[in-house]
Amino acid sequence: PLAKHSPLGQFRFSVSANDIVNTKIVAKNDNIPQGTDLTSYYYSSIEAAVAANDIPKALTLLDEAKELGIEGAQQVFVKAVNRK
């Protein structure tokens, strides 16, 4: 960038994408389906996370499911842990 402190002259300004904001939006969205697929998405994602021994991810998914009012998510988590 070129900037001189005078009333006349040139001013160049360049902006690129804000990677931090874009990354957080993509990470938060995570392509979660809407509607009736939402329950099956959370059930299968919780089971997959427990099967992969990624308990923190499973707990995060469980919390999200509870916030969205998806019933039965707690039972899916408990059954998946007991199977492991």
C-alpha positions in Angstrom: 0.0 0.0 0.0 1.1 3.5 -0.8 -0.1 6.3 1.4 1.1 9.9 1.7 -0.4 12.5 4.0 -1.5 15.1 1.5 -4.9 16.3 0.2 -4.1 15.1 -3.3 -2.5 11.9 -4.6 -3.1 8.3 -5.0 -4.6 5.8 -2.5 -4.3 2.1 -3.0 -6.2 -0.3 -0.9 -6.4 -4.1 -1.2 -8.6 -6.5 0.8 -8.5 -10.2 0.7 -10.9 -12.7 2.3 -10.9 -12.9 6.1 -9.8 -16.5 6.5 -10.5 -16.5 10.3 -14.1 -15.5 9.9 -14.7 -17.8 6.9 -13.1 -20.7 8.7 -15.2 -20.3 11.8 -18.4 -20.0 9.7 -17.7 -23.2 7.8 -16.6 -25.0 11.0 -19.8 -23.9 12.8 -22.1 -24.8 9.9 -20.5 -28.2 9.2 -23.2 -28.9 6.5 -25.8 -29.9 9.1 -29.0 -31.1 7.3 -32.4 -29.4 8.1 -35.8 -30.9 8.9 -36.5 -34.6 9.4 -32.9 -35.6 8.5 -31.7 -33.6 11.5 -32.5 -36.3 14.1 -30.9 -39.1 12.1 -27.9 -36.9 11.4 -27.3 -36.4 15.1 -28.0 -40.0 16.0 -25.5 -41.3 13.4 -22.9 -38.6 14.1 -23.0 -39.3 17.9 -22.6 -43.1 17.3 -19.8 -42.5 14.8 -17.9 -40.2 17.2 -18.2 -42.7 20.0 -17.1 -45.6 17.7 -14.0 -43.5 16.7 -13.3 -42.9 20.4 -13.8 -39.2 19.9 -15.9 -38.6 23.1 -15.4 -34.8 23.2 -17.0 -34.6 19.7 -19.8 -36.9 20.7 -20.5 -34.8 23.8 -20.5 -31.6 21.7 -23.0 -33.2 19.3 -25.1 -34.3 22.2 -25.2 -30.8 23.6 -26.2 -29.4 20.2 -28.9 -32.0 19.8 -30.3 -31.1 23.2 -30.3 -27.4 22.3 -32.2 -28.2 19.2 -34.7 -30.3 21.1 -33.9 -33.6 19.5 -35.3 -36.2 21.8 -33.5 -39.5 22.3 -30.0 -38.2 21.7 -28.9 -38.9 25.3 -30.1 -42.5 25.0 -28.2 -42.9 21.7 -25.0 -41.6 23.3 -25.4 -43.9 26.4 -26.1 -47.0 24.2 -23.1 -46.2 21.9 -20.8 -45.8 25.0 -22.1 -49.1 26.5 -21.5 -50.9 23.2 -17.9 -49.7 23.1 
